[in-house]
Amino acid sequence: MTTSSEETKDARSTTPGSDRFQDYIGSQWADRTDELPAARAQAAFAEKRRAEVSAAFTGARVVIEAGDPKQRSNDTDYPFRAHSAFAHLTGWGADSEPGAVLVFEPAGEGHEITLYFRERAGRDSDEFYANHSIGEFWIGPRPSLAQVAADLNLATAHLDEFVATDSDLRIDHDEDLTRFVSELRLVKDSFEIAEMREAVNATAGGFDAFIAELPRIIASPRGERVVEGVFNAHAREHGNTVGYDTIAASGSHACILHWTRNDGAVTPGELILVDAGVEVESLYTADITRTLPINGTFTDVQRKVYEAVREAADAALAIVRPGIVFKEIHAEAMRVIAEKTAEWGMLPVSAEESLLVENQYHRRYMVHGTSHHLGIDVHDCAQARRDFYHEGIVEEGMIFTIEPGLYFQNDDLTVPEEFRGIGVRIEDDILVTADGAENLSAHIPRTADDVEAWIARLNA
């Protein structure tokens, strides 16, 4: 569709708009040959997922929107990331087109499924040079309908052909649909598992990268930000980006669960807690936390806290297998946390009494949960019913975190002085197997001894 320059140009634009200029800029371009790609590996898996949606909503028109860019300030946007359900059901990852819509049109006992998106503009339109949101001169060439259809093995049509109706079931608007597509991701298929392995391995490299920069990090007055920058650069080089804002929490900042300001110094003698993950091109992300002694060696008290957290993580991992209830993982980690804090004289009652539902004193030092599902979202399947999530039965193919911690605030008078200001979390990504579990991130050093050796090796 041809649009006028007045409609497409920004009010501040200096792009010429005369007919003479448009005729000139639209002429003398080499012919463009569209080569149709083979279907990407994820296409067959996405087709099966769409079939499950179709079977669950027979007779209903289902609309899954990719979403639009979010404004950052004035005329700049945040980097676009398609809605996770859209990516999961199309196989379109980091290369998704903003504004795209996946439509399940009722047809007999099933659906005709079409992906609508804005195809690139022809050079007979001023859109390709004057529209800063979608023009080829501004953002590069967009794929053709035929290319995307071949790539995703999915029928495509121009976005202008899509017409919404009041009866559409829309993601994030219809509760049943939103819940269904969230629960559809609870058990991962073989493609997803492979992508998660790639994300974990890329994340392991990111940890190596910033540990190797510890001298520069320590020298900077904003060393936390150097950690963030090194890891994030690695994520862009070896993946799509980070899966979430990197937490680089040094010293007592480690006691702030979602510390993302990352503007503090990294001081020898203290610990640094780094919670970070690489998101790969398919949008699957790892979620790993390691806590490191900045000078390479744990003090006795730091080691005591660290190994207590590791014991809690190991105890939780040991019970993972198909058939247990998801919340049992948290309970097992909390058993160790209660025992350790009672042993150190921090609780007003015994560990056994603290573990009673009506008490939970030990939770003062770990207020978060031990596990969450992980995949195309860092907190995946978040709209699933409680009976399927926290109260749900663990199944082969699920991937979730195990991430206990202990956080002793600087001004907490229930804590012996030598513990104050210490925060430790250890987080791993766990795949449920047929008869147990695999720690996908086990190769990233976990024991206190191995962490010290890791730092020494990368700073030799």
C-alpha positions as CSV (number, residue, x, y, z in Angstrom):
1,M,0.0,0.0,0.0
2,T,1.4,3.4,-1.0
3,T,1.5,6.0,1.8
4,S,2.0,9.7,1.5
5,S,5.2,11.3,2.8
6,E,3.1,13.5,5.1
7,E,1.7,10.3,6.8
8,T,5.0,8.5,7.1
9,K,7.5,11.3,7.9
10,D,8.2,12.3,11.4
11,A,7.4,16.0,12.1
12,R,11.1,16.8,12.6
13,S,12.2,14.8,9.5
14,T,14.3,16.6,6.9
15,T,13.7,13.7,4.3
16,P,12.8,15.3,1.0
17,G,9.2,14.7,0.0
18,S,8.8,16.0,-3.5
19,D,7.5,13.8,-6.3
20,R,10.7,14.4,-8.3
21,F,12.8,13.2,-5.3
22,Q,10.5,10.2,-4.8
23,D,10.7,9.2,-8.5
24,Y,14.5,9.5,-8.3
25,I,15.1,7.5,-5.1
26,G,12.6,4.8,-6.2
27,S,14.5,4.1,-9.4
28,Q,17.7,2.5,-10.6
29,W,17.9,-0.3,-8.0
30,A,19.2,-3.7,-8.8
31,D,16.7,-6.5,-9.0
32,R,16.2,-8.3,-5.7
33,T,16.0,-12.1,-5.8
34,D,14.3,-13.7,-2.8
35,E,15.9,-17.0,-1.9
36,L,13.5,-19.2,0.1
37,P,15.2,-20.7,3.1
38,A,14.7,-24.3,4.3
39,A,12.4,-24.4,7.3
40,R,14.2,-23.7,10.5
41,A,14.7,-26.5,13.1
42,Q,12.1,-25.1,15.4
43,A,9.3,-25.0,12.8
44,A,8.2,-28.6,13.2
45,F,8.1,-28.2,17.0
46,A,6.1,-25.0,16.8
47,E,3.6,-26.8,14.4
48,K,2.9,-29.4,17.1
49,R,2.4,-26.7,19.7
50,R,-0.1,-24.9,17.4
51,A,-2.0,-28.2,17.0
52,E,-2.4,-28.4,20.8
53,V,-3.8,-24.8,20.9
54,S,-6.2,-25.6,18.0
55,A,-7.5,-28.8,19.7
56,A,-8.1,-26.9,22.9
57,F,-10.0,-24.0,21.4
58,T,-12.2,-25.7,18.7
59,G,-14.5,-23.3,17.0
60,A,-12.9,-20.2,18.5
61,R,-10.9,-17.5,16.7
62,V,-7.6,-17.3,18.5
63,V,-5.2,-14.3,18.1
64,I,-1.7,-14.3,19.4
65,E,0.0,-11.0,19.0
66,A,3.8,-10.4,18.8
67,G,3.4,-7.0,20.3
68,D,4.9,-3.7,19.4
69,P,8.1,-1.9,20.4
70,K,7.9,-0.1,23.8
71,Q,8.8,3.5,24.0
72,R,12.0,4.3,26.0
73,S,11.9,8.0,25.6
74,N,10.5,10.5,23.1
75,D,11.2,8.9,19.7
76,T,13.4,6.0,20.9
77,D,12.2,2.5,21.7
78,Y,13.5,-0.4,23.8
79,P,14.9,-3.3,21.7
80,F,11.9,-5.3,20.4
81,R,11.2,-8.7,21.8
82,A,8.2,-10.7,20.7
83,H,5.7,-12.0,23.2
84,S,7.0,-15.3,24.5
85,A,3.8,-17.2,23.6
86,F,4.0,-15.8,20.0
87,A,7.7,-16.9,19.7
88,H,6.8,-20.3,21.2
89,L,4.0,-20.9,18.7
90,T,5.6,-19.6,15.6
91,G,9.3,-20.5,16.1
92,W,10.1,-16.8,15.3
93,G,12.7,-15.7,17.8
94,A,15.0,-12.7,17.9
95,D,14.2,-12.0,14.2
96,S,10.4,-11.6,14.8
97,E,8.7,-8.7,13.1
98,P,7.0,-6.1,15.5
99,G,3.2,-6.0,15.1
100,A,2.9,-9.5,13.7
101,V,-0.2,-11.5,14.6
102,L,-0.7,-15.3,14.6
103,V,-4.4,-16.1,13.8
104,F,-6.2,-19.4,14.3
105,E,-9.3,-19.2,12.0
106,P,-11.9,-21.8,12.8
107,A,-12.3,-24.3,9.9
108,G,-14.3,-27.5,10.4
109,E,-12.9,-29.4,13.4
110,G,-9.7,-27.4,13.4
111,H,-8.2,-24.1,12.3
112,E,-6.6,-22.5,9.4
113,I,-3.5,-20.8,10.8
114,T,-2.0,-17.7,9.3
115,L,0.9,-15.4,10.3
116,Y,0.2,-11.8,9.4
117,F,3.0,-9.2,9.4
118,R,4.0,-6.1,7.5
119,E,5.9,-7.2,4.5
120,R,8.6,-4.9,3.3
121,A,7.6,-1.9,1.2
122,G,8.3,-1.7,-2.5
123,R,10.4,1.1,-3.8
124,D,7.2,2.6,-5.4
125,S,6.4,3.7,-1.9
126,D,8.1,6.4,0.2
127,E,7.8,4.1,3.2
128,F,11.1,2.4,2.4
129,Y,13.1,5.6,2.9
130,A,10.8,8.0,4.9
131,N,9.3,5.7,7.6
132,H,11.8,5.5,10.4
133,S,9.9,2.7,12.2
134,I,9.8,0.2,9.3
135,G,11.7,1.7,6.4
136,E,14.6,-0.2,4.9
137,F,16.9,2.8,5.0
138,W,16.3,3.0,8.7
139,I,16.2,-0.5,10.0
140,G,17.4,-2.6,7.1
141,P,15.5,-4.9,4.8
142,R,12.5,-6.9,6.1
143,P,11.7,-10.4,4.9
144,S,9.1,-11.2,2.3
145,L,5.9,-13.1,3.0
146,A,7.3,-16.0,1.0
147,Q,10.6,-16.1,2.8
148,V,8.9,-16.2,6.2
149,A,6.4,-18.8,5.1
150,A,9.2,-21.1,4.0
151,D,11.3,-20.4,7.1
152,L,8.6,-21.1,9.6
153,N,6.5,-23.6,7.5
154,L,3.5,-21.4,8.1
155,A,1.0,-19.6,5.9
156,T,1.6,-15.8,5.8
157,A,-0.3,-12.8,4.7
158,H,0.1,-9.0,4.9
159,L,-0.9,-7.4,8.1
160,D,-3.3,-5.1,6.3
161,E,-5.4,-8.2,5.6
162,F,-5.9,-8.9,9.3
163,V,-9.2,-7.7,10.8
164,A,-9.8,-8.1,14.5
165,T,-13.2,-9.0,15.8
166,D,-14.9,-8.5,19.2
167,S,-15.1,-12.3,19.7
168,D,-11.4,-13.0,19.2
169,L,-9.6,-14.9,22.0
170,R,-6.5,-12.8,22.6
171,I,-3.4,-13.6,24.6
172,D,-3.2,-11.6,27.8
173,H,-6.9,-10.7,27.5
174,D,-8.6,-14.1,27.6
175,E,-7.8,-15.9,30.8
176,D,-8.2,-19.5,29.5
177,L,-6.0,-18.9,26.5
178,T,-3.3,-17.1,28.5
179,R,-3.3,-19.9,31.0
180,F,-3.2,-22.6,28.4
181,V,-0.3,-21.3,26.4
182,S,1.6,-20.8,29.7
183,E,1.0,-24.3,30.8
184,L,2.0,-25.6,27.3
185,R,5.6,-24.6,28.2
186,L,5.8,-26.5,31.5
187,V,7.3,-29.6,29.8
188,K,10.0,-28.8,27.2
189,D,10.5,-30.6,23.9
190,S,13.8,-31.8,22.6
191,F,14.4,-28.6,20.7
192,E,13.8,-26.5,23.8
193,I,16.1,-28.6,25.9
194,A,18.9,-28.2,23.3
195,E,18.4,-24.4,23.3
196,M,18.6,-24.4,27.1
197,R,21.9,-26.3,27.0
198,E,23.2,-23.7,24.5
199,A,22.0,-20.8,26.8
200,V,23.7,-22.3,29.8
201,N,26.9,-22.9,28.0
202,A,27.0,-19.3,26.7
203,T,26.3,-18.1,30.2
204,A,29.2,-20.1,31.6
205,G,31.4,-18.3,29.1
206,G,30.1,-15.0,30.4
207,F,31.1,-15.8,34.0
208,D,34.6,-16.7,32.8
209,A,34.8,-13.4,30.9
210,F,34.2,-11.2,33.9
211,I,36.2,-13.3,36.3
212,A,39.2,-12.8,33.9
213,E,38.6,-9.1,34.2
214,L,38.7,-9.0,38.1
215,P,41.8,-6.7,38.3
216,R,40.1,-4.1,36.1
217,I,36.8,-4.6,37.9
218,I,38.5,-4.0,41.3
219,A,40.3,-0.9,40.1
220,S,37.1,0.8,39.0
221,P,35.0,2.8,41.5
222,R,32.0,1.3,39.7
223,G,33.3,-2.2,39.4
224,E,29.8,-3.7,39.6
225,R,29.0,-1.9,36.4
226,V,32.1,-3.3,34.7
227,V,30.9,-6.9,35.7
228,E,27.6,-6.1,34.1
229,G,29.2,-4.6,31.0
230,V,31.6,-7.5,30.4
231,F,28.8,-10.1,30.9
232,N,26.4,-8.2,28.7
233,A,28.9,-7.8,25.9
234,H,29.5,-11.5,26.0
235,A,25.8,-12.1,25.8
236,R,25.5,-10.0,22.7
237,E,28.4,-11.7,21.1
238,H,27.4,-15.3,21.9
239,G,23.6,-15.0,22.1
240,N,20.9,-12.5,21.4
241,T,21.2,-10.5,24.6
242,V,20.9,-11.0,28.3
243,G,17.7,-12.8,29.5
244,Y,17.1,-10.3,32.2
245,D,18.9,-7.4,33.9
246,T,22.2,-8.7,35.2
247,I,22.6,-8.5,39.0
248,A,26.2,-7.7,40.0
249,A,25.9,-7.3,43.8
250,S,29.1,-6.7,45.7
251,G,29.4,-6.7,49.5
252,S,26.2,-5.9,51.3
253,H,24.5,-5.2,48.0
254,A,24.2,-9.1,47.7
255,C,21.6,-8.9,50.5
256,I,19.3,-6.9,48.1
257,L,17.6,-9.6,46.1
258,H,17.1,-7.7,42.8
259,W,20.1,-5.3,42.9
260,T,20.4,-4.1,39.3
261,R,21.7,-0.6,39.9
262,N,25.2,-2.1,39.8
263,D,27.0,1.1,40.6
264,G,29.1,0.0,43.6
265,A,32.7,-0.8,44.0
266,V,34.0,-4.4,44.0
267,T,36.3,-4.6,47.1
268,P,38.8,-7.3,47.9
269,G,37.8,-9.2,51.1
270,E,34.1,-9.1,50.2
271,L,31.9,-11.4,48.1
272,I,30.2,-10.6,44.9
273,L,26.9,-12.2,43.9
274,V,26.3,-12.3,40.1
275,D,23.0,-13.5,38.8
276,A,23.0,-13.5,35.0
277,G,21.9,-15.4,32.0
278,V,22.4,-15.3,28.2
279,E,19.3,-15.4,26.0
280,V,20.0,-17.2,22.7
281,E,18.5,-16.3,19.3
282,S,15.5,-18.5,19.9
283,L,14.8,-16.4,23.0
284,Y,15.5,-19.3,25.5
285,T,17.5,-18.1,28.5
286,A,19.7,-19.5,31.2
287,D,19.5,-18.2,34.8
288,I,22.7,-18.8,36.8
289,T,23.9,-17.3,40.1
290,R,27.4,-17.7,41.5
291,T,28.8,-15.9,44.6
292,L,32.6,-15.3,44.5
293,P,35.3,-14.1,46.9
294,I,36.6,-11.0,45.2
295,N,40.2,-11.5,46.3
296,G,40.0,-15.2,45.3
297,T,39.7,-16.7,48.8
298,F,36.7,-17.1,51.1
299,T,37.1,-16.1,54.8
300,D,36.1,-18.7,57.3
301,V,32.7,-17.1,57.9
302,Q,32.1,-16.5,54.1
303,R,33.0,-20.2,53.4
304,K,30.6,-21.3,56.2
305,V,27.7,-19.4,54.7
306,Y,28.6,-20.4,51.2
307,E,28.8,-24.1,51.9
308,A,25.5,-24.0,53.9
309,V,23.8,-22.6,50.8
310,R,25.4,-25.2,48.6
311,E,24.3,-27.9,51.0
312,A,20.7,-26.6,50.7
313,A,20.9,-26.6,46.9
314,D,22.4,-30.1,46.8
315,A,19.7,-31.4,49.2
316,A,16.9,-30.0,47.0
317,L,18.5,-31.4,43.8
318,A,18.8,-34.8,45.4
319,I,15.0,-35.3,45.6
320,V,14.2,-34.1,42.1
321,R,12.5,-36.8,40.0
322,P,9.3,-37.3,38.1
323,G,6.3,-37.7,40.5
324,I,7.3,-35.4,43.3
325,V,5.4,-32.2,44.0
326,F,7.2,-29.1,42.8
327,K,6.9,-27.3,46.2
328,E,8.8,-30.2,47.9
329,I,12.0,-28.9,46.3
330,H,11.6,-25.6,48.2
331,A,10.7,-27.4,51.4
332,E,13.9,-29.5,51.3
333,A,16.1,-26.5,50.8
334,M,14.4,-24.7,53.6
335,R,15.0,-27.6,55.9
336,V,18.8,-27.1,55.5
337,I,18.4,-23.3,55.8
338,A,16.5,-23.7,59.1
339,E,19.0,-26.1,60.5
340,K,22.0,-23.9,59.7
341,T,20.5,-20.7,61.0
342,A,19.4,-22.5,64.2
343,E,22.9,-23.9,64.6
344,W,24.4,-20.4,64.3
345,G,22.0,-19.1,67.1
346,M,20.0,-16.9,64.8
347,L,16.5,-18.4,65.5
348,P,14.4,-17.9,68.6
349,V,13.3,-21.6,68.4
350,S,14.7,-24.9,67.2
351,A,14.9,-25.7,63.5
352,E,12.0,-28.1,63.8
353,E,9.8,-25.5,65.4
354,S,10.8,-22.8,62.9
355,L,9.8,-25.1,60.0
356,L,6.2,-25.2,61.3
357,V,3.9,-23.3,58.9
358,E,2.9,-20.8,61.7
359,N,6.6,-19.9,62.5
360,Q,9.0,-19.8,59.5
361,Y,11.6,-17.7,61.4
362,H,14.4,-18.9,59.1
363,R,12.7,-17.2,56.2
364,R,13.9,-13.9,57.5
365,Y,17.2,-14.8,55.9
366,M,15.7,-16.2,52.6
367,V,12.4,-14.6,51.7
368,H,12.3,-15.9,48.1
369,G,11.3,-19.2,46.7
370,T,13.9,-21.9,45.8
371,S,12.7,-22.7,42.3
372,H,10.9,-21.3,39.3
373,H,10.3,-22.7,35.8
374,L,12.7,-21.5,33.1
375,G,12.7,-21.4,29.4
376,I,11.6,-18.8,26.8
377,D,10.9,-16.6,29.9
378,V,13.3,-16.4,32.8
379,H,10.2,-16.9,35.0
380,D,8.5,-19.2,32.6
381,C,4.9,-20.5,32.7
382,A,4.0,-17.7,35.2
383,Q,0.3,-17.7,34.2
384,A,-0.1,-21.5,34.9
385,R,-2.5,-22.6,37.6
386,R,-1.1,-23.2,41.0
387,D,-2.2,-26.8,40.8
388,F,0.0,-27.1,37.7
389,Y,2.9,-25.1,39.1
390,H,3.7,-24.8,42.9
391,E,1.3,-27.7,43.6
392,G,2.0,-29.5,40.4
393,I,3.6,-32.9,39.8
394,V,7.1,-32.7,38.5
395,E,7.4,-34.3,35.0
396,E,10.3,-35.5,32.8
397,G,11.3,-32.6,30.5
398,M,10.6,-29.8,32.9
399,I,13.4,-27.2,33.4
400,F,13.5,-25.1,36.5
401,T,16.0,-23.4,38.8
402,I,17.2,-24.4,42.2
403,E,18.5,-21.2,44.0
404,P,18.6,-21.1,47.7
405,G,20.4,-18.3,49.5
406,L,21.2,-16.6,52.8
407,Y,21.2,-12.9,53.2
408,F,22.3,-11.2,56.4
409,Q,21.6,-7.5,56.4
410,N,24.1,-5.1,57.8
411,D,21.7,-3.9,60.5
412,D,20.1,-7.2,61.4
413,L,20.6,-7.5,65.2
414,T,19.4,-11.2,65.1
415,V,22.6,-12.0,63.3
416,P,26.1,-12.3,64.9
417,E,28.2,-9.4,63.8
418,E,30.7,-11.4,61.8
419,F,27.8,-12.6,59.5
420,R,26.4,-9.2,58.8
421,G,26.7,-7.9,55.2
422,I,27.2,-11.3,53.7
423,G,24.8,-12.4,51.0
424,V,25.1,-15.7,49.1
425,R,23.0,-17.4,46.4
426,I,23.8,-20.4,44.3
427,E,21.5,-21.0,41.3
428,D,21.5,-23.8,38.8
429,D,19.3,-24.8,35.9
430,I,17.8,-28.3,36.3
431,L,16.4,-30.7,33.7
432,V,14.1,-33.4,35.0
433,T,15.0,-36.8,33.4
434,A,13.2,-40.1,33.3
435,D,14.5,-41.2,36.7
436,G,16.0,-38.1,38.3
437,A,17.5,-34.8,37.3
438,E,20.5,-33.3,35.4
439,N,22.1,-30.1,36.6
440,L,22.6,-28.3,33.2
441,S,25.0,-25.8,34.9
442,A,27.0,-28.3,37.0
443,H,30.1,-27.5,35.0
444,I,30.2,-24.0,36.3
445,P,32.2,-24.3,39.6
446,R,30.0,-24.7,42.6
447,T,31.9,-25.8,45.7
448,A,34.0,-23.2,47.6
449,D,37.2,-25.0,46.7
450,D,36.3,-25.1,43.0
451,V,35.3,-21.5,43.0
452,E,38.6,-20.4,44.5
453,A,40.4,-22.6,41.9
454,W,38.3,-21.1,39.1
455,I,39.3,-17.5,40.1
456,A,42.9,-18.5,40.4
457,R,43.0,-20.2,37.0
458,L,41.4,-17.2,35.1
459,N,43.7,-14.7,36.9
460,A,47.0,-16.6,36.7
